[in-house]
Amino acid sequence: MSNQSRHKIDFVGIGFSKCGSTTLDEYLRQVRGINLPAHTKEVHYFDWYYHKGERWYHKKFKKTELTIYGEITPGYVKSPEYLHRIKDYHPSIKVILILRNPADRIYSRYKHAYQNNNNKQSLEEYIQNSGFLEKSIYIEDLLTTFEIFGRSHTHVLIFEEMVKNPENEIKKLLKFLGARVDHLTLQRLHANRSEIPANRALYKLLKKGVRWLKALNLDWVTEKVKSTGFKKMMMSKQVFSPMDEDTRKKINRVYREEIKSLSCLLDKDLNEIWKLGEKS
């Protein structure tokens, strides 16, 4: 950064996991004047590497002038401790949250757990044993975020709206960040294929190596390896099948009341956006 003792990060994407944070990161990298970490998306400074200090954190960013600095690590929102660390680091920082259809989010978490060798259950078993359906999926963490940072410093994106009209949603976000908003044309992104690793134990080991390199500020090595197509070579030809419609309906029924509350809180008809077929 241009002056590590003076300039603080301007914004952080704090959540939610499996809600399109990679999509947001890739769109923001197309915007001139937005400075994201050079070789990585999720820095994990405020949770995993807080002990390394701000100098370690700031080294993740290229030295440029007149830009808005930010990063996206969606796990931050799950802990008030991490949120308070962010607030203490920069009291005026702005934060971003992304929400997604609850059923799609849970299915994405299941696929992630399966890929990383942490889960060998069927989707139905995973849902039953994970306890997801027994707790809030968004609203409690959302209210905590509002309390710590304030509504005026919190921007909420809906993943499905961002996919449908990225220019419109990114323009709203840029305005929130105080960035100059001129004509914006974004290259459309292809949806990530949910592939199954050929060897899940080896895939998990590779992920540990990535985390080790991140701690040493060697993210560029990970980027080089990715550019070779090595990760793609580790994947089998198998892909996850779409979620069963009955399971989807069951999940969304569980969160019916929370979705109504979220719709009121955000002044958005999430039933319509998420195509749940119910009136708010």
Rosetta silent file (secondary structure, phi, psi, omega in degrees, C-alpha in Angstrom):
SEQUENCE: MSNQSRHKIDFVGIGFSKCGSTTLDEYLRQVRGINLPAHTKEVHYFDWYYHKGERWYHKKFKKTELTIYGEITPGYVKSPEYLHRIKDYHPSIKVILILRNPADRIYSRYKHAYQNNNNKQSLEEYIQNSGFLEKSIYIEDLLTTFEIFGRSHTHVLIFEEMVKNPENEIKKLLKFLGARVDHLTLQRLHANRSEIPANRALYKLLKKGVRWLKALNLDWVTEKVKSTGFKKMMMSKQVFSPMDEDTRKKINRVYREEIKSLSCLLDKDLNEIWKLGEKS
SCORE:     score description
SCORE:     0.000 S_00000001
   1 L     0.000  158.502 -174.110    0.000    0.000    0.000 S_00000001
   2 L   -63.485  -33.721  178.623    1.114    3.596   -0.596 S_00000001
   3 L  -151.006   95.008 -170.757    1.430    4.373    3.111 S_00000001
   4 L   -66.693  -25.460 -179.781    0.982    1.424    5.402 S_00000001
   5 L   -80.378  -16.847 -174.289    1.014    3.515    8.566 S_00000001
   6 L  -109.423  -49.485 -170.182   -1.736    5.812    7.276 S_00000001
   7 L   -84.441  126.717  175.572   -4.061    4.080    4.847 S_00000001
   8 L  -101.491  160.754  173.564   -6.545    1.555    6.161 S_00000001
   9 L   -63.839  137.768 -174.031   -8.609   -0.918    4.169 S_00000001
  10 L   -86.241  -30.928 -179.073  -11.833    0.837    3.111 S_00000001
  11 E  -150.139  156.287  175.932  -14.239   -2.123    2.992 S_00000001
  12 E  -137.089  130.771  169.354  -14.526   -5.795    3.867 S_00000001
  13 E   -83.192  112.890 -170.093  -16.917   -8.404    2.516 S_00000001
  14 E  -102.980   -8.736 -177.782  -17.721  -10.264    5.729 S_00000001
  15 E   173.270  176.969   -3.799  -20.328  -12.836    4.660 S_00000001
  16 L   -99.674  156.393  179.528  -22.130  -14.971    4.051 S_00000001
  17 L   -64.445  146.962  179.053  -20.209  -18.099    3.073 S_00000001
  18 L    60.476   35.069  179.859  -21.443  -19.980    0.013 S_00000001
  19 L  -124.367   14.035  176.611  -23.469  -16.981   -1.125 S_00000001
  20 L   102.650   24.184 -179.897  -21.467  -15.793   -4.123 S_00000001
  21 H   -66.535  -31.988  177.185  -18.459  -14.053   -2.603 S_00000001
  22 H   -66.646  -39.923  177.015  -16.232  -15.390   -5.395 S_00000001
  23 H   -61.272  -45.637  178.596  -18.609  -13.922   -7.983 S_00000001
  24 H   -61.398  -45.575  179.304  -18.495  -10.550   -6.226 S_00000001
  25 H   -56.964  -45.202 -177.129  -14.700  -10.672   -6.019 S_00000001
  26 H   -69.207  -34.093  175.967  -14.408  -11.412   -9.736 S_00000001
  27 H   -69.511  -43.369 -178.673  -16.776   -8.595  -10.684 S_00000001
  28 H   -65.491  -27.963  177.699  -14.985   -6.052   -8.480 S_00000001
  29 L   -68.861  -14.353  176.726  -11.661   -7.018  -10.053 S_00000001
  30 L   -87.894   -6.498 -174.859  -13.092   -5.701  -13.327 S_00000001
  31 L   -97.346  122.637  178.441  -13.702   -2.254  -11.820 S_00000001
  32 L   -67.784  133.990  178.730  -10.988    0.346  -12.182 S_00000001
  33 L    96.978   -4.936  174.373  -10.135    1.992   -8.871 S_00000001
  34 E  -104.051  123.007 -175.795  -11.002   -0.984   -6.666 S_00000001
  35 E  -109.844  105.414  176.623   -7.901   -2.556   -5.128 S_00000001
  36 L  -102.161  162.879  178.986   -8.367   -6.140   -3.942 S_00000001
  37 L   -50.290  138.629 -169.328   -5.601   -8.458   -2.638 S_00000001
  38 L   -64.222  -40.527 -170.447   -3.203   -9.175   -5.474 S_00000001
  39 L  -126.323   11.984 -177.220   -3.047  -12.976   -5.422 S_00000001
  40 L  -153.558  160.735  173.500   -5.870  -14.198   -3.238 S_00000001
  41 L   -96.633  -63.176 -174.812   -9.522  -13.625   -2.397 S_00000001
  42 L   -88.500  107.842 -176.936   -9.950  -14.655    1.234 S_00000001
  43 L   -79.316  -37.264  179.427   -7.184  -13.094    3.323 S_00000001
  44 L    62.924   30.321  179.292   -8.492  -14.339    6.712 S_00000001
  45 L   -66.165  -46.353 -172.607   -6.604  -11.643    8.591 S_00000001
  46 L   -78.844   -4.597  174.010   -9.281  -10.934   11.193 S_00000001
  47 L  -118.154  -62.727 -173.526   -9.811  -14.614   12.047 S_00000001
  48 L   -81.786  -36.738 -167.660   -6.797  -16.851   11.277 S_00000001
  49 L  -119.160   24.522 -177.452   -3.887  -14.402   10.999 S_00000001
  50 H   -59.802  -32.356 -178.459   -4.773  -11.505   13.302 S_00000001
  51 H   -67.252  -16.052 -178.158   -1.648  -12.161   15.356 S_00000001
  52 H   -79.204  -15.577  174.023    0.527  -11.303   12.345 S_00000001
  53 H    86.945  167.050 -173.779   -0.416   -7.641   12.528 S_00000001
  54 H   -64.853  -32.644 -179.704   -1.469   -4.932   10.103 S_00000001
  55 H   -60.798  -43.274  176.668    1.826   -4.873    8.203 S_00000001
  56 H   -59.896  -43.697 -178.609    1.288   -8.506    7.146 S_00000001
  57 H   -62.053  -48.986 -174.980   -2.291   -7.630    6.164 S_00000001
  58 H   -68.522  -23.221  178.200   -1.380   -4.586    4.101 S_00000001
  59 L   -68.263  -13.434  177.937    1.280   -6.495    2.170 S_00000001
  60 L   -70.655  -15.091 -173.685   -1.542   -8.424    0.513 S_00000001
  61 L  -109.216  142.260  176.147   -2.365   -5.317   -1.533 S_00000001
  62 L   -70.383  150.521  179.351   -0.475   -3.770   -4.432 S_00000001
  63 L   -82.075  106.850  177.888    0.885   -0.256   -3.926 S_00000001
  64 L  -139.030  161.139 -179.273   -1.333    2.083   -5.932 S_00000001
  65 L  -104.353  155.456  171.802   -2.647    5.602   -5.512 S_00000001
  66 L    53.597   45.759  176.973   -6.204    6.949   -5.440 S_00000001
  67 L  -128.639  165.132  175.720   -7.939    3.620   -5.095 S_00000001
  68 E  -101.373  122.792 -176.948  -10.410    2.033   -2.719 S_00000001
  69 E   -93.846  139.680  176.563   -8.914   -0.908   -0.853 S_00000001
  70 E  -165.194  167.847  177.519  -10.971   -3.918    0.209 S_00000001
  71 E  -149.301  164.828 -177.325  -11.108   -7.669    0.653 S_00000001
  72 E  -131.007  111.845  173.589  -13.704  -10.421    0.948 S_00000001
  73 L  -131.773   95.918 -168.145  -13.519  -13.147    3.595 S_00000001
  74 H   -68.157   -9.423  178.820  -17.081  -14.398    4.148 S_00000001
  75 H   -77.798  -13.993 -176.399  -16.342  -16.262    7.385 S_00000001
  76 H   -58.051  -36.488 -171.917  -15.884  -13.067    9.401 S_00000001
  77 H   -64.676  -20.054 -174.237  -19.614  -12.573    9.971 S_00000001
  78 H   -77.615   -7.033 -178.693  -19.973  -15.738   12.052 S_00000001
  79 L  -133.149  118.335  174.521  -18.062  -14.324   15.025 S_00000001
  80 H   -55.847  -30.273  178.373  -18.775  -11.027   16.860 S_00000001
  81 H   -61.060  -44.740  179.408  -15.120  -11.161   17.958 S_00000001
  82 H   -66.286  -39.122 -179.970  -13.941  -10.910   14.339 S_00000001
  83 H   -64.737  -39.777  178.013  -16.440   -8.140   13.611 S_00000001
  84 H   -68.349  -33.181  175.487  -15.201   -6.114   16.582 S_00000001
  85 H   -62.198  -41.900  178.738  -11.617   -6.600   15.394 S_00000001
  86 H   -63.390  -45.243 -179.999  -12.613   -5.096   12.048 S_00000001
  87 H   -62.985  -41.194  178.428  -14.371   -2.205   13.760 S_00000001
  88 H   -66.570  -36.555  179.392  -11.362   -1.553   16.025 S_00000001
  89 H   -62.592  -42.646 -178.588   -9.021   -1.670   13.028 S_00000001
  90 L  -151.690   96.356 -175.475  -11.002    1.032   11.204 S_00000001
  91 L   -55.896  -25.583 -178.439  -14.061    2.517   12.972 S_00000001
  92 L  -101.320   12.829 -177.563  -15.414    3.992    9.715 S_00000001
  93 L   -64.057  151.269  176.498  -14.929    0.872    7.594 S_00000001
  94 E  -105.858  144.389 -177.320  -17.772   -0.291    5.349 S_00000001
  95 E  -124.620  153.128 -176.831  -18.900   -3.901    5.236 S_00000001
  96 E  -125.222  137.381  174.942  -20.699   -6.005    2.630 S_00000001
  97 E  -125.463  143.405  175.200  -22.989   -9.003    3.086 S_00000001
  98 E  -120.068  131.609  176.036  -24.401  -11.322    0.412 S_00000001
  99 E  -111.404  151.145 -177.567  -27.578  -13.355    0.918 S_00000001
 100 L  -142.655  156.311  174.561  -28.677  -16.314   -1.194 S_00000001
 101 L   -45.474  123.629 -174.653  -31.652  -18.661   -1.409 S_00000001
 102 H   -53.998  -39.960 -179.124  -31.262  -20.762    1.793 S_00000001
 103 H   -64.467  -42.889  179.502  -31.655  -24.098    0.002 S_00000001
 104 H   -66.501  -36.771  179.185  -28.974  -23.242   -2.554 S_00000001
 105 H   -65.421  -45.346 -179.369  -26.656  -22.027    0.184 S_00000001
 106 H   -64.874  -39.231  178.866  -27.005  -25.223    2.235 S_00000001
 107 H   -65.287  -37.788  177.888  -26.488  -27.397   -0.851 S_00000001
 108 H   -65.154  -38.065  177.420  -23.342  -25.424   -1.689 S_00000001
 109 H   -65.998  -38.852  177.626  -22.045  -25.995    1.857 S_00000001
 110 H   -61.153  -45.535 -179.155  -22.752  -29.720    1.492 S_00000001
 111 H   -64.610  -38.063  177.945  -20.779  -29.872   -1.754 S_00000001
 112 H   -63.410  -44.504  179.305  -17.893  -27.962   -0.180 S_00000001
 113 H   -63.332  -39.386  179.962  -17.776  -30.368    2.776 S_00000001
 114 H   -65.505  -43.894 -179.051  -17.881  -33.344    0.401 S_00000001
 115 H   -62.554  -34.762 -174.851  -15.056  -31.965   -1.753 S_00000001
 116 L   -93.020   16.022  172.892  -12.844  -31.385    1.282 S_00000001
 117 L    66.963   19.273  178.596  -13.186  -34.942    2.606 S_00000001
 118 L   -95.921   -1.852 -171.759  -15.091  -33.796    5.704 S_00000001
 119 L  -153.391  130.769  176.447  -18.333  -35.491    4.752 S_00000001
 120 L  -124.484   17.472 -177.722  -19.392  -38.800    3.207 S_00000001
 121 L   -88.100  163.239  169.817  -23.104  -38.494    3.940 S_00000001
 122 L   -72.154  166.176  179.177  -25.965  -38.049    1.534 S_00000001
 123 H   -58.579  -44.501 -178.663  -27.436  -34.555    1.328 S_00000001
 124 H   -62.727  -41.298  177.037  -30.421  -35.588    3.445 S_00000001
 125 H   -65.303  -40.696 -179.922  -28.158  -37.093    6.132 S_00000001
 126 H   -61.840  -45.676  179.321  -25.958  -34.009    6.084 S_00000001
 127 H   -62.690  -43.164 -178.396  -28.931  -31.691    6.592 S_00000001
 128 H   -63.764  -40.325 -173.124  -30.298  -33.892    9.373 S_00000001
 129 H   -92.774  -14.940 -174.746  -26.980  -34.117   11.263 S_00000001
 130 H   -80.328  -24.738 -177.958  -25.560  -30.645   10.664 S_00000001
 131 L    81.020    6.202 -179.223  -28.127  -28.752   12.717 S_00000001
 132 H   -57.234  -39.989 -173.399  -28.487  -26.072   10.033 S_00000001
 133 H   -77.232   -1.422 -178.768  -32.268  -26.230   10.110 S_00000001
 134 H  -102.069    2.667 -177.484  -32.356  -25.606   13.859 S_00000001
 135 L  -140.478  165.400  178.962  -30.781  -22.144   13.789 S_00000001
 136 L   -60.061  140.099  177.453  -31.016  -18.813   12.024 S_00000001
 137 L   -94.112  -28.318 -178.445  -29.442  -18.790    8.596 S_00000001
 138 L  -138.408  -45.731 -158.689  -29.063  -14.996    8.233 S_00000001
 139 H   -65.676  -35.889 -179.449  -31.020  -12.664   10.450 S_00000001
 140 H   -64.775  -45.493  178.653  -29.154  -12.995   13.758 S_00000001
 141 H   -67.913  -34.605  178.465  -25.771  -12.309   12.163 S_00000001
 142 H   -64.247  -44.327  179.142  -27.289   -9.537   10.060 S_00000001
 143 H   -66.225  -37.883  176.362  -28.668   -7.764   13.128 S_00000001
 144 H   -62.430  -41.638  178.351  -25.322   -8.140   14.919 S_00000001
 145 H   -62.220  -45.147  177.998  -23.590   -6.559   11.929 S_00000001
 146 H   -60.018  -39.543 -178.116  -26.010   -3.631   11.923 S_00000001
 147 H   -65.791  -41.164 -176.266  -25.424   -3.138   15.638 S_00000001
 148 H   -78.102  -44.434 -172.993  -21.618   -3.082   15.337 S_00000001
 149 H  -102.890  -21.191 -175.885  -21.168   -1.148   12.088 S_00000001
 150 L    90.522  149.541 -179.336  -24.486    0.667   11.645 S_00000001
 151 H   -63.380  -36.726 -175.936  -26.936    0.413    8.775 S_00000001
 152 H   -69.296  -17.389  179.277  -25.277    3.268    6.880 S_00000001
 153 H  -108.450   14.315  179.645  -21.968    1.363    6.810 S_00000001
 154 E  -125.581  127.927  177.961  -23.478   -1.996    5.809 S_00000001
 155 E  -117.207  129.044 -178.942  -24.483   -2.963    2.258 S_00000001
 156 E  -109.986  121.476  174.527  -26.555   -6.081    1.611 S_00000001
 157 E  -102.296  147.023  171.066  -26.448   -7.779   -1.790 S_00000001
 158 E  -105.445  121.212 -174.306  -28.790  -10.524   -2.948 S_00000001
 159 H   -52.886  -46.092 -176.753  -26.841  -13.091   -4.962 S_00000001
 160 H   -63.428  -34.276  176.553  -29.667  -13.812   -7.403 S_00000001
 161 H   -70.040  -38.303  179.050  -30.049  -10.091   -8.207 S_00000001
 162 H   -64.717  -38.892  179.262  -26.302   -9.776   -8.775 S_00000001
 163 H   -68.794  -39.865 -176.909  -26.336  -12.714  -11.202 S_00000001
 164 H   -71.082  -41.878 -177.630  -29.373  -11.379  -13.059 S_00000001
 165 L  -142.352   75.918 -174.195  -28.173   -7.788  -13.414 S_00000001
 166 H   -61.906  -39.250 -179.344  -24.554   -7.429  -12.287 S_00000001
 167 H   -59.792  -44.925 -178.789  -24.037   -3.897  -13.643 S_00000001
 168 H   -62.799  -46.212 -177.119  -26.993   -2.554  -11.683 S_00000001
 169 H   -71.965  -37.283  178.666  -26.013   -4.244   -8.409 S_00000001
 170 H   -71.041  -34.145  175.002  -22.306   -3.419   -8.676 S_00000001
 171 H   -61.418  -43.570  177.666  -23.147    0.223   -9.428 S_00000001
 172 H   -60.523  -41.632  179.685  -25.201    0.371   -6.219 S_00000001
 173 H   -65.800  -43.029 -179.700  -22.285   -1.141   -4.332 S_00000001
 174 H   -63.132  -38.682  176.593  -19.768    1.279   -5.833 S_00000001
 175 H   -62.281  -42.437  177.059  -21.960    4.211   -4.856 S_00000001
 176 H   -59.752  -38.966 -178.287  -22.080    2.838   -1.301 S_00000001
 177 H   -77.922   -9.488 -178.319  -18.267    2.595   -1.284 S_00000001
 178 L    81.592   20.830  179.708  -17.922    6.167   -2.497 S_00000001
 179 L   -86.859  155.203  175.746  -16.360    5.112   -5.774 S_00000001
 180 L   -70.712  128.924 -177.831  -16.786    7.003   -9.014 S_00000001
 181 L  -114.151  100.766  174.441  -19.524    5.353  -11.043 S_00000001
 182 L  -102.252 -158.367  176.054  -19.237    5.947  -14.781 S_00000001
 183 L   -62.007  127.711 -175.848  -20.413    3.675  -17.550 S_00000001
 184 L  -121.642  120.259  174.994  -19.939    0.134  -16.272 S_00000001
 185 L  -124.448  119.771 -177.356  -19.746   -2.933  -18.491 S_00000001
 186 L  -108.444  141.889  173.522  -18.889   -6.207  -16.806 S_00000001
 187 L   -74.591  123.607 -178.666  -17.797   -9.428  -18.416 S_00000001
 188 L   -64.062  142.039 -177.776  -20.386  -12.037  -17.525 S_00000001
 189 L  -100.277  145.318  176.182  -19.120  -14.893  -15.377 S_00000001
 190 L   -85.285  141.262  178.516  -19.807  -18.574  -15.942 S_00000001
 191 L   -63.253  139.537  178.571  -21.324  -20.500  -13.050 S_00000001
 192 L   -67.555  132.055  173.445  -18.822  -22.690  -11.224 S_00000001
 193 L   -78.456  133.350  179.967  -19.206  -26.390  -11.961 S_00000001
 194 L   -88.810   91.578 -176.415  -19.496  -28.418   -8.773 S_00000001
 195 E   -97.350  156.383 -178.965  -16.992  -31.175   -9.478 S_00000001
 196 E  -104.251  126.742 -179.970  -15.988  -34.067   -7.245 S_00000001
 197 E   -60.364  144.361  176.488  -12.256  -34.595   -6.583 S_00000001
 198 L   -67.627  -34.247  177.795  -10.783  -37.831   -7.877 S_00000001
 199 L  -134.706  101.930 -173.693   -8.922  -38.171   -4.569 S_00000001
 200 H   -68.152  -32.589  178.810  -10.544  -36.230   -1.734 S_00000001
 201 H   -65.275  -42.411  178.402   -7.691  -36.867    0.733 S_00000001
 202 H   -66.704  -38.913  178.700   -5.160  -35.420   -1.736 S_00000001
 203 H   -62.607  -41.983  178.370   -7.475  -32.480   -2.448 S_00000001
 204 H   -63.834  -39.860  178.221   -7.740  -31.748    1.285 S_00000001
 205 H   -63.201  -40.019  177.887   -3.933  -31.864    1.575 S_00000001
 206 H   -61.549  -41.232  179.336   -3.648  -29.375   -1.283 S_00000001
 207 H   -63.528  -37.048  176.562   -6.025  -26.992    0.535 S_00000001
 208 H   -64.499  -38.575  177.816   -3.817  -27.189    3.633 S_00000001
 209 H   -63.457  -39.030  177.816   -0.819  -26.281    1.493 S_00000001
 210 H   -61.630  -42.611 -179.935   -2.656  -23.236    0.156 S_00000001
 211 H   -65.207  -38.304  179.072   -3.366  -22.085    3.719 S_00000001
 212 H   -64.050  -44.075  178.422    0.301  -22.546    4.664 S_00000001
 213 H   -64.580  -37.295  178.331    1.440  -20.452    1.681 S_00000001
 214 H   -61.154  -42.814 -179.740   -1.095  -17.759    2.573 S_00000001
 215 H   -61.670  -31.178 -179.638    0.341  -17.474    6.078 S_00000001
 216 L   -89.822    7.181 -177.426    3.802  -16.893    4.568 S_00000001
 217 L    60.458   37.015  178.366    2.439  -14.229    2.180 S_00000001
 218 L  -112.638   39.543 -178.948    3.247  -16.515   -0.749 S_00000001
 219 H   -60.363  -26.854 -179.458   -0.184  -16.347   -2.372 S_00000001
 220 H   -62.686  -28.824  178.070    1.480  -15.761   -5.737 S_00000001
 221 H   -66.224  -44.427  177.458    2.733  -19.363   -5.658 S_00000001
 222 H   -58.951  -42.872 -179.586   -0.843  -20.628   -5.314 S_00000001
 223 H   -62.904  -39.868  178.461   -1.891  -18.416   -8.221 S_00000001
 224 H   -62.589  -43.408 -179.528    0.908  -19.836  -10.384 S_00000001
 225 H   -64.352  -42.353  179.017   -0.144  -23.408   -9.605 S_00000001
 226 H   -60.724  -38.454 -177.197   -3.783  -22.620  -10.407 S_00000001
 227 H   -65.864  -17.999  178.763   -2.779  -21.146  -13.754 S_00000001
 228 L   -80.826  -10.865 -176.890   -1.302  -24.516  -14.763 S_00000001
 229 L    82.235   14.673 -176.281   -4.707  -26.188  -14.502 S_00000001
 230 H   -61.802  -41.741 -179.449   -3.435  -28.490  -11.754 S_00000001
 231 H   -61.682  -42.639  179.997   -6.621  -28.185   -9.700 S_00000001
 232 H   -62.296  -35.575  179.932   -8.758  -29.109  -12.697 S_00000001
 233 H   -66.749  -24.061 -178.733   -6.605  -32.187  -13.302 S_00000001
 234 L   -78.987  -12.060 -176.186   -7.387  -33.353   -9.749 S_00000001
 235 E   -87.693  145.165  175.596  -11.109  -33.452  -10.428 S_00000001
 236 E   -80.832  178.516  178.120  -12.989  -36.520  -11.572 S_00000001
 237 E   -81.721   -7.515 -178.234  -15.539  -36.466  -14.382 S_00000001
 238 E   -75.885  145.548  173.700  -18.336  -36.679  -11.820 S_00000001
 239 E  -130.791  158.020  177.813  -20.473  -33.659  -10.982 S_00000001
 240 L   -73.108  139.157  176.564  -23.102  -33.115   -8.322 S_00000001
 241 L   -78.975  159.560  178.382  -26.669  -33.607   -9.459 S_00000001
 242 L   -60.820  154.114  178.888  -29.247  -30.837   -8.887 S_00000001
 243 L   -65.251  138.629  175.647  -30.953  -30.714   -5.505 S_00000001
 244 L   -60.077  136.053 -174.888  -34.127  -32.758   -5.204 S_00000001
 245 H   -63.432  -35.481  178.476  -37.146  -30.441   -5.405 S_00000001
 246 H   -65.658  -38.764  177.830  -38.781  -31.914   -2.288 S_00000001
 247 H   -65.985  -41.037  177.632  -35.607  -31.270   -0.278 S_00000001
 248 H   -58.918  -47.043 -179.230  -35.471  -27.713   -1.592 S_00000001
 249 H   -64.659  -38.106  179.446  -39.062  -27.060   -0.536 S_00000001
 250 H   -61.569  -46.041 -179.205  -38.454  -28.587    2.894 S_00000001
 251 H   -62.270  -47.655 -176.914  -35.490  -26.293    3.566 S_00000001
 252 H   -68.982  -27.146  174.702  -37.289  -23.161    2.446 S_00000001
 253 H   -65.734  -39.921 -179.628  -40.358  -24.087    4.537 S_00000001
 254 H   -60.782  -37.439 -176.043  -38.152  -24.226    7.633 S_00000001
 255 L   -96.364   14.205 -175.596  -36.913  -20.694    6.972 S_00000001
 256 H   -53.976  -49.717 -177.073  -40.309  -19.292    5.944 S_00000001
 257 H   -68.927  -37.490  178.266  -40.690  -16.982    8.950 S_00000001
 258 H   -65.750  -37.802  178.684  -37.097  -15.814    8.836 S_00000001
 259 H   -64.733  -38.005  175.851  -37.455  -14.981    5.152 S_00000001
 260 H   -61.754  -44.473  179.931  -40.533  -12.889    5.961 S_00000001
 261 H   -64.795  -40.863  178.170  -38.571  -11.009    8.628 S_00000001
 262 H   -63.262  -40.116  179.445  -35.639  -10.490    6.261 S_00000001
 263 H   -60.523  -41.907  177.754  -37.978   -9.153    3.584 S_00000001
 264 H   -68.104  -43.468 -177.393  -39.313   -6.555    6.008 S_00000001
 265 H   -63.039  -40.011 -175.141  -35.867   -5.670    7.344 S_00000001
 266 H   -98.342   -4.345 -177.218  -34.361   -5.169    3.891 S_00000001
 267 L    56.118   46.356  177.760  -37.527   -3.894    2.183 S_00000001
 268 L  -135.777  142.106  176.696  -37.203   -6.583   -0.476 S_00000001
 269 L   -86.552   87.605 -176.623  -39.626   -9.318   -1.495 S_00000001
 270 H   -69.458  -26.597  174.718  -37.279  -12.266   -1.031 S_00000001
 271 H   -61.021  -39.240  178.434  -40.062  -14.745   -1.729 S_00000001
 272 H   -72.330  -46.156 -178.239  -40.296  -13.271   -5.214 S_00000001
 273 H   -63.094  -41.410 -178.337  -36.538  -12.982   -5.726 S_00000001
 274 L   -91.348    4.541  175.394  -35.933  -16.528   -4.511 S_00000001
 275 L    54.178   52.045 -177.600  -39.044  -17.828   -6.318 S_00000001
 276 L   -92.341  -10.774  175.275  -40.551  -19.410   -3.226 S_00000001
 277 L    72.761   22.476  178.727  -44.147  -18.931   -4.353 S_00000001
 278 L  -128.717  153.402  176.505  -45.311  -17.300   -1.122 S_00000001
 279 L   -86.930  139.968  179.732  -46.363  -13.791   -0.228 S_00000001
 280 L   -73.575    0.000    0.000  -44.261  -11.867    2.278 S_00000001
